[in-house]
């Protein structure tokens, strides 16, 4: 195949020592002597300074009816002028135009020849089809003129999972059929064409960069867009790689573009209760990995009822399987490697009970959606990497969620129907058995709200899916960083607001060990229990941001 440098071919004396002296035949067996246009450029030239025909090259030659036949190169090539021979079909005569590469010729009609620019490229196939067209007159010597641009494309920082990229001209075709005026050869290239036909470059193996050379019709484009697709054909990102590019006939521009990493689009499932979009799981941390879109290690519990150590064995009266026991207080161990009980508004250290770990702003301060570099929460920051205190749920989720405000958590406390009881879920330690998880279900009331707190009700998965289920997952012991006490008896949940007394915050308390009328309480922590300061380890059920 003709080398890429054919774009920039020039002649020297030894290339022209082929003395072809023969009259042009216009029917039957026909020979043509084809030369390559010389263009003034330094790009992509071989060491000899010019391109040459190569052994195996073929050109398409028009017949009198506008169809094309293929002529083969005679000899081994290596020159910028070479002889091509072919057969004009019976009943037809030689036409007025020839095309290289032969496969791009579509149809000849008077002063026009139609060329088809490829739309598909593979990264393991050389894409050197740089179209040239030659007018055929009364002489068997023809001169090929370049009719397009040869563009070197490089696209870096491809998104993970990219299987192909598509480049389109934002309203102007890059591939497909184009018209070249034969009378304009050497003056102008193919005519621009309006449409959406782009080129697709397919990767045969995973890569972070794609580099390839393609013929592009000579035209002025408003922009070039590049879109990365995965193996299933889903668009990963689409970006403008160049604005107002202009490609001239026979030029070799280089288009280099580094894709901007698109923002991670994460849709967090939620249930809406009392006008608030509640995430379907408590905030949690696990050093082994977190959720997509969250900061490293941070995630939401996989189910509304889930919390670490929910299946701690001593909690159950194992009368039969499934376990029919009643809830019993259980104290469990926790660690900084995996935990879901947090001090209030600590970000740099949300696990420990140290005096430096939790936020201590002015009384009444609401930290929802805010981050700070200082414990007093005076110096607000927008850079997540510089945050040490503030809304932990907001920080951990990279702004996808926030810790519920007083108004949001109090809305379900005041207005929702509430049902105390347990879910029956699979036992992770016994495939044949089930296990109970206790908590409170808040649902949108159908008419007047209903409070069912006296009995240990069984709550079905369908019921739980219709509302906000908060497990009674215990609280961190006052004397220890690594002990959770009162699981299955107490559930304590932070809001984002400091209380009127320094060192405390507003919270929701769920305690089945109290009398029925006191099982739910909402308010300032110091009023509910003086043992609930901001270094306490409580849970957070995030609210999903719009």
C-alpha positions as CSV (number, residue, x, y, z in Angstrom):
1,X,0.0,0.0,0.0
2,X,1.1,3.5,-0.7
3,X,2.8,4.9,2.4
4,X,1.3,7.8,4.4
5,X,4.0,10.0,3.0
6,X,2.2,10.0,-0.3
7,X,0.5,13.1,0.9
8,X,3.8,14.9,0.6
9,X,5.4,13.3,-2.4
10,X,8.0,15.1,-4.5
11,X,10.0,13.9,-7.5
12,X,13.7,13.6,-8.1
13,X,15.5,12.8,-11.3
14,X,15.9,9.1,-10.8
15,X,12.2,8.7,-10.2
16,X,11.5,10.0,-13.7
17,X,13.9,7.8,-15.6
18,X,11.0,5.5,-16.6
19,X,10.4,6.3,-20.2
20,X,6.8,5.3,-21.0
21,X,6.2,6.0,-24.6
22,X,2.9,4.5,-25.7
23,X,-0.4,5.9,-27.1
24,X,-3.3,5.9,-24.8
25,X,-5.9,3.2,-25.4
26,X,-9.4,3.9,-24.3
27,X,-10.9,0.4,-24.4
28,X,-9.9,-3.1,-23.7
29,X,-6.5,-3.4,-21.9
30,X,-5.5,0.1,-20.8
31,X,-2.3,1.4,-19.1
32,X,-1.9,4.7,-17.3
33,X,1.2,6.2,-15.9
34,X,0.4,7.9,-12.6
35,X,2.5,10.4,-10.7
36,X,2.0,11.8,-7.2
37,X,1.5,15.5,-6.5
38,X,4.3,17.3,-4.7
39,X,3.3,19.4,-1.7
40,X,5.5,21.7,0.2
41,X,5.6,20.3,3.8
42,X,7.9,18.8,6.2
43,X,5.4,16.6,7.9
44,X,5.5,12.7,7.7
45,X,8.1,12.6,4.9
46,X,10.3,9.6,4.6
47,X,14.1,9.9,4.9
48,X,14.4,10.2,1.1
49,X,12.2,13.4,1.2
50,X,9.2,12.1,-0.8
51,X,6.6,9.4,-1.0
52,X,6.4,6.7,-3.6
53,X,4.1,4.1,-5.0
54,X,4.4,0.8,-3.3
55,X,4.1,-2.8,-4.6
56,X,0.5,-3.9,-4.5
57,X,-1.0,-0.5,-5.0
58,X,-4.3,-0.3,-7.0
59,X,-6.2,2.6,-8.4
60,X,-9.8,2.9,-9.5
61,X,-10.3,4.0,-13.0
62,X,-13.7,5.4,-14.3
63,X,-15.5,4.0,-17.3
64,X,-17.7,5.9,-19.7
65,X,-20.8,4.9,-17.7
66,X,-19.5,6.3,-14.4
67,X,-18.6,2.9,-12.9
68,X,-15.1,2.0,-11.8
69,X,-12.7,-0.8,-12.5
70,X,-9.4,-1.6,-10.7
71,X,-5.9,-1.1,-12.3
72,X,-2.9,-2.8,-10.7
73,X,0.6,-1.4,-10.3
74,X,3.1,-3.0,-12.6
75,X,6.4,-3.9,-11.0
76,X,7.6,-3.4,-7.5
77,X,7.0,0.3,-7.1
78,X,9.4,2.5,-5.2
79,X,8.9,5.5,-7.5
80,X,6.6,8.5,-7.6
81,X,5.6,7.7,-11.2
82,X,4.4,4.2,-12.0
83,X,2.5,2.2,-14.5
84,X,-1.0,0.8,-13.8
85,X,-2.8,-1.6,-16.1
86,X,-6.4,-2.8,-16.2
87,X,-9.2,-3.9,-18.4
88,X,-12.1,-1.7,-19.5
89,X,-15.3,-3.8,-19.8
90,X,-16.6,-4.6,-23.3
91,X,-18.9,-1.9,-24.6
92,X,-17.4,0.8,-22.4
93,X,-14.5,3.2,-22.9
94,X,-12.1,4.9,-20.5
95,X,-13.7,7.6,-18.3
96,X,-12.3,10.9,-17.2
97,X,-11.0,10.2,-13.6
98,X,-9.0,7.9,-11.4
99,X,-9.0,7.5,-7.6
100,X,-6.6,6.2,-5.0
101,X,-7.2,4.2,-2.9
102,X,-9.4,2.2,-5.2
103,X,-11.9,1.3,-2.4
104,X,-12.9,4.9,-1.9
105,X,-14.2,5.4,-5.5
106,X,-18.0,5.4,-5.7
107,X,-19.3,7.0,-8.9
108,X,-18.2,9.3,-11.7
109,X,-20.6,11.7,-13.3
110,X,-19.5,14.5,-15.6
111,X,-17.3,16.9,-13.7
112,X,-18.0,15.1,-10.4
113,X,-16.5,12.1,-8.7
114,X,-18.0,10.6,-5.6
115,X,-15.7,9.3,-2.9
116,X,-16.6,7.3,0.2
117,X,-14.6,8.2,3.3
118,X,-14.3,5.3,5.8
119,X,-16.3,5.5,9.1
120,X,-14.7,2.5,11.0
121,X,-11.1,2.1,12.1
122,X,-9.4,-0.5,14.3
123,X,-6.3,0.2,16.4
124,X,-4.5,-2.7,14.9
125,X,-5.0,-1.7,11.3
126,X,-3.1,1.0,9.5
127,X,-5.4,3.8,8.4
128,X,-3.4,5.3,5.5
129,X,-6.2,5.8,2.9
130,X,-5.4,9.3,2.0
131,X,-7.6,10.0,-1.0
132,X,-6.1,11.3,-4.3
133,X,-7.9,11.9,-7.5
134,X,-6.4,12.3,-11.1
135,X,-8.1,13.7,-14.2
136,X,-7.8,11.5,-17.3
137,X,-7.5,13.4,-20.6
138,X,-6.0,12.5,-23.9
139,X,-2.6,11.4,-22.5
140,X,-2.0,8.2,-20.6
141,X,0.0,10.2,-18.1
142,X,-2.1,11.3,-15.2
143,X,-1.2,13.3,-12.0
144,X,-2.9,12.5,-8.7
145,X,-3.9,15.4,-6.6
146,X,-4.8,15.2,-2.9
147,X,-8.4,16.0,-2.1
148,X,-8.5,15.9,1.7
149,X,-6.5,16.4,4.9
150,X,-4.5,13.8,6.7
151,X,-5.1,14.3,10.4
152,X,-3.1,12.7,13.2
153,X,-5.4,12.3,16.2
154,X,-4.4,11.6,19.7
155,X,-6.9,11.4,22.5
156,X,-5.6,10.8,26.0
157,X,-7.1,10.1,29.5
158,X,-9.8,7.8,28.1
159,X,-12.4,6.9,30.7
160,X,-12.1,3.4,32.3
161,X,-14.0,0.9,30.2
162,X,-13.6,2.8,26.9
163,X,-14.0,0.3,24.0
164,X,-14.3,2.9,21.2
165,X,-14.3,6.6,20.5
166,X,-16.4,8.5,18.0
167,X,-15.3,11.8,16.5
168,X,-18.0,13.9,14.7
169,X,-18.0,17.3,13.1
170,X,-21.0,18.8,15.0
171,X,-23.2,19.1,12.0
172,X,-20.7,18.4,9.2
173,X,-19.9,14.9,7.9
174,X,-16.4,13.5,8.4
175,X,-17.2,10.1,6.9
176,X,-19.5,8.9,4.1
177,X,-19.9,10.1,0.6
178,X,-18.3,13.3,-0.7
179,X,-18.1,15.0,-4.1
180,X,-14.9,16.2,-5.7
181,X,-15.1,18.5,-8.7
182,X,-12.6,17.2,-11.3
183,X,-12.1,20.7,-12.7
184,X,-11.0,21.9,-9.2
185,X,-8.3,19.2,-8.7
186,X,-5.2,20.8,-7.3
187,X,-7.2,23.9,-6.3
188,X,-9.8,22.7,-3.8
189,X,-10.6,19.4,-2.1
190,X,-13.9,17.6,-1.7
191,X,-16.9,19.6,-1.0
192,X,-18.1,19.8,2.6
193,X,-21.2,17.8,3.4
194,X,-23.8,18.5,6.1
195,X,-24.8,15.7,8.4
196,X,-23.8,13.7,11.5
197,X,-21.5,11.0,10.0
198,X,-18.4,10.7,12.2
199,X,-15.6,8.2,12.5
200,X,-15.4,5.4,15.0
201,X,-12.1,4.1,16.3
202,X,-12.3,0.8,18.1
203,X,-9.8,-0.4,20.6
204,X,-8.8,-4.0,20.5
205,X,-7.5,-4.0,24.1
206,X,-7.9,-1.6,27.1
207,X,-6.0,1.6,26.8
208,X,-5.9,5.1,28.2
209,X,-4.8,6.7,25.0
210,X,-5.8,6.4,21.3
211,X,-3.6,7.6,18.5
212,X,-4.4,7.2,14.8
213,X,-4.3,8.8,11.4
214,X,-7.4,9.4,9.3
215,X,-8.4,11.2,6.2
216,X,-10.7,14.2,6.9
217,X,-12.5,16.1,4.3
218,X,-11.1,19.6,3.7
219,X,-13.5,22.0,5.4
220,X,-14.0,24.5,8.2
221,X,-15.7,22.9,11.2
222,X,-17.5,24.7,14.0
223,X,-16.2,22.1,16.4
224,X,-15.1,18.5,16.6
225,X,-16.7,16.3,19.3
226,X,-15.2,13.2,20.8
227,X,-17.4,10.6,22.6
228,X,-16.1,7.6,24.5
229,X,-18.3,4.4,24.5
230,X,-18.0,1.3,26.5
231,X,-18.3,-2.3,25.1
232,X,-22.1,-2.2,25.4
233,X,-22.3,1.0,23.3
234,X,-23.1,3.3,26.2
235,X,-21.7,6.8,26.0
236,X,-19.3,7.4,28.9
237,X,-18.5,11.1,28.1
238,X,-18.8,13.5,25.2
239,X,-16.5,16.5,24.9
240,X,-15.5,19.2,22.5
241,X,-11.9,18.4,21.4
242,X,-11.4,21.4,19.2
243,X,-13.4,24.5,18.3
244,X,-13.3,26.0,14.7
245,X,-10.7,23.7,13.2
246,X,-9.9,24.2,9.5
247,X,-8.5,21.4,7.4
248,X,-7.0,22.2,4.0
249,X,-6.3,20.0,1.1
250,X,-3.1,18.1,1.5
251,X,-2.4,19.4,5.0
252,X,-1.4,17.2,8.0
253,X,-2.6,18.8,11.2
254,X,-2.2,17.1,14.5
255,X,-5.1,17.1,16.9
256,X,-4.1,16.2,20.4
257,X,-6.7,16.2,23.2
258,X,-6.8,15.0,26.8
259,X,-10.2,14.1,27.9
260,X,-11.5,15.8,31.0
261,X,-12.5,13.3,33.6
262,X,-16.3,13.6,33.8
263,X,-17.9,14.0,37.2
264,X,-19.1,10.7,38.6
265,X,-22.8,10.5,38.2
266,X,-24.3,8.6,41.1
267,X,-28.0,8.1,41.7
268,X,-28.6,7.2,45.3
269,X,-31.8,5.3,46.0
270,X,-34.1,6.9,48.5
271,X,-37.5,6.7,50.1
272,X,-39.5,9.9,50.5
273,X,-41.2,10.3,53.9
274,X,-42.8,13.5,55.1
275,X,-41.3,15.3,52.1
276,X,-37.7,14.3,52.9
277,X,-35.6,12.0,50.7
278,X,-34.0,9.4,53.0
279,X,-31.1,7.3,51.9
280,X,-31.8,3.5,52.2
281,X,-29.1,2.8,54.7
282,X,-27.1,4.4,57.5
283,X,-23.8,6.1,56.8
284,X,-20.9,3.7,57.4
285,X,-17.1,3.4,56.9
286,X,-15.1,0.3,55.8
287,X,-11.4,0.4,55.2
288,X,-11.9,-2.4,52.6
289,X,-13.9,-0.2,50.3
290,X,-16.8,2.2,49.8
291,X,-19.5,3.2,47.4
292,X,-19.1,4.7,44.0
293,X,-19.0,8.5,44.2
294,X,-18.2,8.5,47.9
295,X,-14.8,9.3,49.5
296,X,-12.5,6.3,50.0
297,X,-14.0,3.7,52.4
298,X,-17.3,5.6,52.9
299,X,-20.6,4.1,51.9
300,X,-24.2,3.6,52.8
301,X,-25.3,0.4,54.5
302,X,-26.6,-2.1,52.0
303,X,-30.1,-2.2,53.5
304,X,-32.1,0.1,55.7
305,X,-32.0,-2.4,58.6
306,X,-28.3,-3.2,58.4
307,X,-25.7,-2.2,60.9
308,X,-22.4,-3.8,61.9
309,X,-22.8,-6.8,64.3
310,X,-26.6,-7.0,63.7
311,X,-26.2,-10.8,63.9
312,X,-24.2,-10.9,67.1
313,X,-25.1,-14.4,68.5
314,X,-25.7,-13.8,72.3
315,X,-28.7,-11.6,71.6
316,X,-31.2,-14.3,70.7
317,X,-33.3,-16.9,72.5
318,X,-32.8,-19.7,70.0
319,X,-36.0,-21.6,70.6
320,X,-36.2,-22.7,67.0
321,X,-35.3,-21.6,63.5
322,X,-36.2,-19.0,62.4
323,X,-35.2,-17.5,65.8
324,X,-38.3,-16.5,67.7
325,X,-36.5,-14.8,70.6
326,X,-37.2,-11.4,72.0
327,X,-34.8,-8.5,71.7
328,X,-32.1,-8.5,74.3
329,X,-29.5,-5.9,75.0
330,X,-26.2,-6.8,73.3
331,X,-22.9,-5.1,73.6
332,X,-20.5,-5.5,70.7
333,X,-17.0,-4.6,69.7
334,X,-16.2,-2.0,67.0
335,X,-13.0,-0.7,65.4
336,X,-11.8,2.2,63.3
337,X,-11.5,-0.3,60.4
338,X,-15.3,-0.6,60.0
339,X,-17.8,1.4,61.9
340,X,-21.2,3.1,61.7
341,X,-21.4,5.1,65.0
342,X,-19.8,8.6,64.9
343,X,-19.0,11.5,67.1
344,X,-20.9,14.6,66.2
345,X,-19.5,16.5,63.1
346,X,-16.0,15.1,63.3
347,X,-14.5,14.6,59.8
348,X,-10.8,14.2,60.2
349,X,-11.5,11.8,63.2
350,X,-15.2,10.7,63.2
351,X,-14.4,7.5,65.2
352,X,-12.8,8.5,68.5
353,X,-14.2,10.1,71.7
354,X,-11.2,12.4,72.2
355,X,-11.9,16.1,73.0
356,X,-10.3,17.1,69.7
357,X,-12.3,14.9,67.5
358,X,-15.8,16.4,67.4
359,X,-17.1,19.8,66.3
360,X,-17.8,22.4,69.0
361,X,-19.4,25.4,67.2
362,X,-21.5,28.2,68.7
363,X,-24.8,26.9,70.2
364,X,-27.5,26.5,67.7
365,X,-25.2,26.4,64.7
366,X,-26.5,24.2,61.8
367,X,-23.7,22.5,59.9
368,X,-25.8,20.8,57.2
369,X,-23.9,20.8,53.9
370,X,-20.9,22.7,55.4
371,X,-17.3,21.9,56.2
372,X,-14.7,23.6,58.3
373,X,-11.0,23.5,59.0
374,X,-11.4,24.3,62.7
375,X,-13.2,22.7,65.7
376,X,-15.1,25.9,66.4
377,X,-16.4,25.9,62.9
378,X,-15.5,29.5,62.1
379,X,-13.4,28.8,59.0
380,X,-15.6,27.3,56.3
381,X,-13.9,25.5,53.5
382,X,-15.2,24.2,50.1
383,X,-12.2,21.9,49.5
384,X,-13.2,18.5,50.7
385,X,-9.5,17.6,51.3
386,X,-9.1,20.5,53.7
387,X,-12.2,19.7,55.9
388,X,-11.7,18.5,59.5
389,X,-15.1,19.2,61.0
390,X,-18.6,19.7,59.7
391,X,-21.3,17.7,58.1
392,X,-19.9,14.2,57.9
393,X,-22.5,12.7,55.6
394,X,-22.0,15.6,53.2
395,X,-18.2,15.2,53.2
396,X,-18.2,11.4,53.1
397,X,-20.6,11.4,50.1
398,X,-18.8,14.2,48.2
399,X,-21.9,16.3,48.5
400,X,-24.4,13.7,47.4
401,X,-26.1,13.6,50.8
402,X,-26.2,15.5,54.1
403,X,-26.8,14.9,57.7
404,X,-30.6,15.5,58.4
405,X,-31.5,19.0,59.7
406,X,-33.6,19.4,62.8
407,X,-36.6,20.2,60.5
408,X,-36.1,17.1,58.4
409,X,-35.7,14.6,61.2
410,X,-38.4,16.3,63.3
411,X,-40.8,16.0,60.4
412,X,-40.9,12.2,60.6
413,X,-40.9,12.4,64.4
414,X,-43.9,14.7,64.5
415,X,-45.9,13.6,61.4
416,X,-45.1,10.1,60.3
417,X,-47.0,6.9,61.3
418,X,-44.6,4.8,63.4
419,X,-44.4,1.1,63.9
420,X,-42.0,-0.6,66.3
421,X,-40.9,-4.2,65.6
422,X,-38.6,-6.4,63.7
423,X,-37.6,-7.5,60.2
424,X,-36.8,-11.2,59.6
425,X,-33.7,-11.3,57.4
426,X,-31.4,-14.2,56.3
427,X,-28.8,-15.3,58.8
428,X,-25.4,-14.8,57.2
429,X,-24.0,-17.6,59.4
430,X,-26.7,-20.2,58.7
431,X,-28.1,-20.6,55.2
432,X,-31.1,-22.4,56.6
433,X,-32.1,-19.9,59.2
434,X,-33.2,-16.3,59.6
435,X,-32.5,-13.6,62.1
436,X,-34.4,-10.7,63.6
437,X,-33.4,-7.0,63.3
438,X,-35.4,-4.6,65.5
439,X,-36.2,-1.0,64.7
440,X,-38.7,1.7,64.0
441,X,-40.6,2.2,60.7
442,X,-41.7,5.7,59.8
443,X,-44.3,5.9,56.9
444,X,-46.4,8.6,55.3
445,X,-49.7,8.5,57.1
446,X,-52.9,7.5,55.3
447,X,-55.1,10.1,57.1
448,X,-54.3,10.5,60.8
449,X,-50.9,9.2,61.9
450,X,-50.8,5.9,63.7
451,X,-48.3,5.1,66.5
452,X,-47.8,1.4,67.2
453,X,-45.0,1.3,69.7
454,X,-46.3,-1.1,72.4
455,X,-45.9,-4.4,70.6
456,X,-43.0,-6.2,68.9
457,X,-44.6,-6.2,65.5
458,X,-43.2,-8.2,62.5
459,X,-42.4,-5.7,59.7
460,X,-42.4,-7.2,56.2
461,X,-39.9,-6.2,53.6
462,X,-42.7,-4.6,51.6
463,X,-43.7,-2.5,54.6
464,X,-40.1,-1.5,55.2
465,X,-39.6,-0.5,51.5
466,X,-42.5,1.9,51.8
467,X,-40.9,4.0,54.6
468,X,-37.9,5.0,56.7
469,X,-36.7,2.1,58.8
470,X,-34.2,3.1,61.5
471,X,-32.6,0.1,63.3
472,X,-32.0,0.2,67.0
473,X,-28.3,-0.2,66.5
474,X,-27.0,0.9,69.9
475,X,-24.6,3.6,70.8
476,X,-20.9,3.9,71.7
477,X,-20.1,3.4,75.3
478,X,-19.2,6.5,77.3
479,X,-16.0,4.9,78.5
480,X,-14.8,3.3,75.3
481,X,-14.0,3.9,71.7
482,X,-14.4,0.3,70.8
483,X,-17.6,-0.8,72.4
484,X,-21.2,-0.4,71.1
485,X,-23.8,-0.9,73.8
486,X,-27.5,-1.4,73.8
487,X,-27.8,-2.8,70.3
488,X,-31.5,-4.0,69.8
489,X,-32.6,-1.7,72.6
490,X,-31.6,1.8,71.6
491,X,-31.2,3.7,68.4
492,X,-29.7,7.2,68.5
493,X,-29.4,9.5,65.5
494,X,-27.7,12.8,65.0
495,X,-29.1,15.9,63.3
496,X,-26.8,18.6,61.8
497,X,-27.6,21.2,64.5
498,X,-25.8,22.1,67.7
499,X,-28.0,22.4,70.7
500,X,-28.3,25.5,73.0
501,X,-25.6,24.1,75.3
502,X,-22.0,23.9,74.1
503,X,-20.8,20.4,73.4
504,X,-24.2,18.9,72.6
505,X,-26.4,18.5,69.5
506,X,-30.0,17.9,68.6
507,X,-30.9,14.2,68.1
508,X,-33.5,11.5,67.8
509,X,-33.7,8.9,70.5
510,X,-35.4,5.5,70.0
511,X,-35.4,3.3,73.2
512,X,-37.5,0.3,73.5
513,X,-36.3,-0.3,77.0
514,X,-38.4,2.7,78.1
515,X,-42.1,2.9,78.8
516,X,-44.2,3.1,75.6
517,X,-44.8,6.9,75.9
518,X,-41.1,7.5,76.2
519,X,-39.8,5.1,73.5
520,X,-39.4,8.0,71.0
521,X,-37.9,11.3,72.0
522,X,-36.5,14.2,69.9
523,X,-34.6,17.2,71.2
524,X,-31.4,18.5,72.6
525,X,-29.0,15.8,73.7
526,X,-28.3,17.3,77.1
527,X,-32.1,17.4,77.9
528,X,-32.5,13.8,76.9
529,X,-29.5,12.4,78.7
530,X,-26.5,14.3,80.0
531,X,-24.4,11.3,78.9
532,X,-25.0,12.2,75.3
533,X,-22.3,14.8,74.5
534,X,-20.8,15.4,71.1
535,X,-18.1,12.7,71.6
536,X,-20.9,10.1,71.8
537,X,-21.1,7.5,69.0
538,X,-24.5,7.8,67.3
539,X,-25.7,6.8,63.8
540,X,-26.5,9.0,60.8
541,X,-29.2,8.4,58.3
542,X,-28.3,10.7,55.4
543,X,-30.8,12.8,53.4
544,X,-30.2,12.6,49.6
545,X,-29.5,16.0,48.0
546,X,-31.5,17.1,45.0
